[in-house]
Amino acid sequence: MKRIGLLTSGGDCQALNATMRGVVKALANNLEELEVYGFINGYRGMIYGDYRLLTSKDFSGILTKGGTILGSSRTPFKEIRDPDEKGLNKVEAMKQNYYKLRLDCLVVLGGNGSQKTANLLSEEGLNVIHLPKTIDNDIWGTDMTFGFYSAVNIATEAIDCIHTTAASHNRVFIVEVMGHKVGWLTLYAGIAGGADVILIPEIPYHIDKVLKAIDARTKAGKGFTVLAVAEGAVCADDLKLSKKEYKKKMEAKNYPSVAYELADQILAKSGNEVRITVPGHTQRGGAPCPYDRALSTRLGAAAAMAILDEDYGNMIAIINNKTKRVPLKETAGKLKVVEKKNQFVEEAKALGISFGD
């Protein structure tokens, strides 16, 4: 008999269900006896003992279903060792529920913060496997995360739709794409959608360089410009400010996000009328794309094989199109960012795309 626990933690994405299905189907196909417990709403369920025994019916028909059948929540890693409002030791509570269910392994589907907690539990002696989930593709140690390409499809479609109305009205349009700390999603969607300017967190922009790109298009007889802007994009001038000073500045000018500040800068300095589109959480929603269905199924099956081998304490990664077991202690806490000299960025610049630098 093998007993495993499953939980989905952090922001949702399109292929969580497909990944869990891959884990369970591969285990069930290779074991005579299997029990699967699902913790409800991520680590919160594991802390407070909110779980249920799952059956094969739970995993039937969910390959194409977005979201997560277990629910999710954010449990910040920086607060995980802090007692809750009633004084409960959260780490000890998770360990007790793990041992109460006599689990052989806990499978965690989550992003960077979830991975750090998974590593902590591994260091505390639990058998843990982590599966890299995030639309940001920012987990160090894997070439790709499931959920990323599905989000790229949605963000690209938003940019595609903006092109026709931007061309019709000869306007500057900003499409704000998700990504607070890294720009992979904006980079891929911006190039796929034919954006003229791409602004990402890793490459601080200069407003004069952005205006120069807009002006160049106008002089070339192109009456519109489309900017793909990551929500974490930052003006080079703001790098001199502390986080507190930057937040105060944004609040004082009533900017909901960087896209609105950028729109004001463009209008003030050039007189160009600017419209803003924010796809927001639609980028996390809907059915997973075929690539993500295949990737998540592979990662799930590879996780099952690691469990059968009793090889724990790993993240299941995809490297050079092969699944690999990467030790959690080597990946936890590391962020995969877009380097300024990234080949993809250099190729985009060769096309004439401006990054505002």
C-alpha positions in Angstrom: 0.0 0.0 0.0 1.2 3.5 -0.9 -0.3 6.5 0.6 0.3 9.9 -1.0 -0.9 13.4 -0.3 -1.5 16.1 -2.9 -1.8 19.8 -2.6 -1.9 22.8 -4.9 -0.5 26.0 -3.5 -0.3 29.6 -4.5 -1.9 31.1 -7.6 -3.8 28.7 -9.8 -3.0 28.0 -13.4 -4.5 25.9 -16.2 -2.7 22.6 -15.9 -2.9 21.8 -12.2 -5.6 19.1 -12.6 -3.8 17.6 -15.6 -0.6 17.2 -13.5 -2.4 15.6 -10.5 -4.0 13.2 -13.0 -0.6 12.3 -14.4 0.7 11.5 -10.9 -2.3 9.3 -9.8 -2.7 7.5 -13.1 0.9 6.5 -13.3 0.9 5.3 -9.6 -2.4 3.4 -10.0 -1.0 1.7 -13.1 2.0 0.4 -11.2 0.6 -0.4 -7.8 -2.0 -2.8 -6.6 -3.0 -0.7 -3.6 -3.0 3.1 -3.5 -4.6 5.8 -1.3 -4.6 9.4 -2.3 -5.4 12.2 0.1 -6.1 15.7 -1.2 -5.4 18.7 1.1 -8.0 21.4 0.5 -6.7 24.9 -0.3 -3.0 24.2 -0.3 -0.8 24.3 2.8 -3.8 25.7 4.7 -5.5 22.3 4.4 -2.4 20.5 5.6 -2.0 22.8 8.5 -5.6 22.5 9.7 -6.2 18.9 8.7 -8.7 19.7 6.0 -8.4 16.8 3.5 -10.4 14.1 1.8 -9.7 10.7 0.4 -9.7 10.9 -3.4 -10.9 8.1 -5.7 -10.3 7.4 -9.4 -13.5 9.3 -10.2 -11.9 12.5 -9.0 -9.3 12.2 -11.7 -11.5 11.3 -14.5 -12.2 14.0 -17.1 -9.9 16.6 -15.6 -7.1 16.6 -18.2 -8.7 19.6 -19.9 -10.2 21.3 -16.8 -8.5 24.5 -15.6 -8.1 25.6 -12.0 -7.7 22.9 -9.3 -10.2 20.4 -7.9 -8.5 20.8 -4.5 -8.6 24.6 -4.3 -5.6 26.7 -3.6 -4.4 29.5 -1.3 -1.3 31.6 -0.6 0.6 30.7 2.6 3.7 33.0 2.5 6.9 31.2 3.2 8.2 34.1 5.3 5.3 33.5 7.7 5.3 29.7 7.8 7.3 29.4 11.0 5.1 32.1 12.7 2.4 30.7 15.0 -1.2 31.4 13.8 -3.6 33.7 15.7 -4.3 30.9 18.2 -0.6 30.0 18.7 -0.6 26.9 16.4 2.9 25.9 15.2 2.1 25.5 11.5 5.1 23.4 10.6 4.5 21.0 13.4 0.8 20.8 12.5 1.7 19.9 8.9 4.0 17.2 10.1 1.4 15.8 12.5 -1.2 15.5 9.7 1.4 13.9 7.4 2.1 11.2 10.0 -1.6 10.9 11.0 -2.4 9.8 7.5 0.7 7.6 7.4 1.7 9.2 4.1 4.6 7.8 2.1 5.0 11.0 0.2 3.6 14.5 -0.2 3.4 15.9 -3.7 3.3 19.7 -3.8 2.2 21.5 -7.0 3.3 25.2 -6.7 5.6 28.1 -7.5 8.6 29.6 -5.8 7.1 30.2 -2.4 5.4 26.8 -2.3 8.7 25.2 -3.3 10.5 26.8 -0.4 7.9 25.4 2.0 8.2 22.0 0.3 12.0 22.1 0.9 11.5 23.1 4.5 9.2 20.1 5.0 11.8 17.9 3.3 14.4 19.2 5.7 12.0 18.4 8.5 12.1 14.7 7.5 9.0 14.4 5.3 9.1 12.6 1.9 8.3 15.4 -0.6 8.2 15.8 -4.4 7.6 19.2 -5.9 6.1 19.9 -9.3 6.9 23.3 -10.9 3.7 25.3 -11.4 3.6 29.0 -12.5 2.5 31.1 -15.4 5.7 33.1 -14.9 8.1 30.3 -15.8 10.5 31.7 -13.1 11.4 28.5 -11.2 15.2 27.9 -11.3 16.3 24.5 -12.4 13.6 23.7 -15.0 13.4 24.9 -18.6 9.6 25.2 -18.4 6.8 25.3 -15.9 3.3 24.0 -16.6 0.8 26.8 -17.0 3.2 29.1 -18.8 2.3 28.4 -22.4 -1.4 28.5 -21.6 -0.9 32.0 -20.2 1.2 33.0 -23.2 -1.6 32.0 -25.5 -4.1 34.2 -23.6 -1.8 37.2 -23.3 -0.9 36.9 -27.0 -4.6 36.7 -28.0 -5.1 40.0 -26.0 -2.3 41.7 -27.9 -3.7 40.3 -31.2 -7.1 41.8 -30.5 -5.6 45.1 -29.6 -3.8 45.4 -32.9 -6.9 45.9 -34.9 -8.5 48.6 -32.8 -5.1 50.3 -32.3 -4.7 50.4 -36.1 -8.2 51.6 -36.7 -7.9 54.6 -34.3 -4.2 55.4 -34.7 -3.6 55.1 -31.0 -0.9 54.0 -28.6 -2.1 50.9 -26.7 -0.6 49.4 -23.6 -1.3 45.7 -22.8 -0.3 45.0 -19.2 0.8 41.4 -18.8 1.2 39.5 -15.5 4.7 39.3 -14.0 5.9 41.2 -10.9 9.5 40.0 -10.8 10.2 38.4 -14.1 9.3 39.1 -17.7 9.2 35.7 -19.4 5.4 35.9 -20.0 5.6 39.4 -21.4 8.6 38.6 -23.5 7.0 35.6 -25.2 3.6 37.1 -25.6 5.0 40.4 -26.8 7.0 38.7 -29.5 4.2 36.3 -30.5 1.7 39.2 -30.6 3.9 41.5 -32.6 4.3 44.2 -29.9 6.4 47.2 -30.9 7.7 47.8 -27.4 8.3 45.2 -24.6 9.0 46.4 -21.1 10.0 43.8 -18.4 11.2 44.0 -14.8 14.7 42.9 -15.6 15.4 45.8 -18.1 14.4 49.2 -16.5 13.0 51.5 -19.2 13.8 55.1 -20.0 10.7 57.0 -21.0 12.6 58.9 -23.7 13.6 55.6 -25.3 10.0 54.5 -25.3 8.9 57.8 -26.9 11.7 57.5 -29.5 10.2 54.1 -30.5 6.7 55.5 -30.8 8.0 58.5 -32.8 10.0 56.3 -35.2 6.8 54.3 -36.0 4.9 57.6 -36.6 7.6 58.9 -39.0 7.5 55.6 -40.8 3.8 56.1 -41.5 2.6 53.6 -38.9 -0.1 55.5 -36.9 -0.3 53.1 -34.0 2.1 51.5 -31.4 1.4 48.5 -29.2 3.3 48.1 -25.9 3.4 44.8 -24.0 4.3 45.9 -20.4 4.9 43.5 -17.5 3.1 44.6 -14.3 6.5 44.7 -12.6 8.2 46.9 -15.3 10.0 49.8 -13.7 11.3 53.2 -15.0 15.0 53.6 -14.6 14.5 56.8 -12.7 12.5 54.9 -10.0 15.4 52.6 -9.2 16.7 55.4 -7.0 13.6 55.1 -4.8 13.1 52.7 -2.0 10.1 50.3 -2.2 8.3 52.5 0.4 9.0 55.6 -1.6 7.9 54.1 -4.9 4.7 52.8 -3.3 4.0 56.3 -1.8 4.6 57.9 -5.2 2.2 55.5 -7.0 -0.5 56.1 -4.3 -0.1 59.9 -4.4 -0.7 59.9 -8.2 -3.5 57.3 -8.0 -1.8 54.9 -10.4 -3.3 51.4 -10.1 -0.2 50.0 -11.8 2.8 50.9 -13.9 0.8 50.9 -17.1 -1.2 53.9 -15.9 2.0 55.8 -14.9 3.5 55.0 -18.3 0.4 56.2 -20.1 0.6 59.5 -18.3 4.3 59.9 -19.1 3.6 59.3 -22.8 0.7 61.7 -22.9 2.5 64.4 -21.0 5.7 64.2 -23.1 4.3 63.5 -26.6 0.6 64.3 -26.6 -0.2 60.8 -27.8 -3.6 59.4 -26.7 -3.0 56.1 -24.8 -5.4 53.3 -24.0 -4.7 50.5 -21.5 -5.9 46.9 -21.5 -5.3 44.6 -18.6 -6.1 40.9 -19.3 -5.5 40.2 -15.6 -6.6 36.9 -14.2 -7.9 35.7 -17.5 -4.2 34.7 -18.1 -4.6 32.1 -15.3 -8.0 30.8 -16.5 -9.6 28.5 -18.9 -8.4 25.1 -20.2 -4.7 24.2 -20.5 -3.3 24.4 -24.0 -2.2 21.1 -25.6 1.5 21.8 -24.8 0.7 22.2 -21.1 -1.4 19.1 -21.1 1.4 17.0 -22.5 4.1 18.7 -20.3 2.0 18.3 -17.1 1.2 14.7 -17.8 4.9 13.9 -18.3 5.9 15.7 -15.1 3.1 13.9 -13.2 4.2 10.5 -14.5 7.9 11.3 -13.7 6.8 12.2 -10.2 5.1 8.9 -9.8 8.2 7.1 -11.0 10.3 9.0 -8.3 7.8 7.9 -5.7 8.0 4.3 -6.8 11.8 4.5 -6.6 11.4 6.2 -3.2 13.6 9.0 -4.4 12.3 12.0 -2.5 13.4 15.6 -1.8 13.3 16.5 -5.5 11.6 18.8 -7.9 10.6 17.2 -11.2 12.1 19.4 -13.9 12.1 19.4 -17.7 15.6 20.0 -19.1 16.4 19.7 -22.8 13.0 18.0 -23.2 13.8 15.3 -20.7 12.3 15.0 -17.2 14.9 15.2 -14.5 14.9 15.0 -10.7 16.6 18.1 -9.3 17.2 18.2 -5.5 15.0 20.8 -3.8 17.9 22.1 -1.8 19.5 23.2 -5.0 16.4 25.1 -6.4 14.5 26.5 -3.5 14.8 30.2 -3.1 16.3 30.8 -6.6 14.6 32.8 -9.3 15.0 32.3 -13.0 15.1 35.8 -14.5 15.4 37.1 -18.1 19.0 38.1 -18.4 19.7 41.4 -20.2 21.9 39.6 -22.8 19.3 36.8 -23.2 19.4 35.5 -26.8 15.7 35.9 -27.1 16.0 39.6 -26.1 18.8 40.2 -28.6 16.8 38.6 -31.4 13.8 40.7 -30.6 15.9 43.9 -30.7 17.2 42.8 -34.1 13.6 42.9 -35.2 13.4 46.5 -34.1 11.4 45.8 -30.9 12.3 48.4 -28.2 12.9 47.4 -24.6 13.2 51.0 -23.5 16.9 50.7 -22.6 
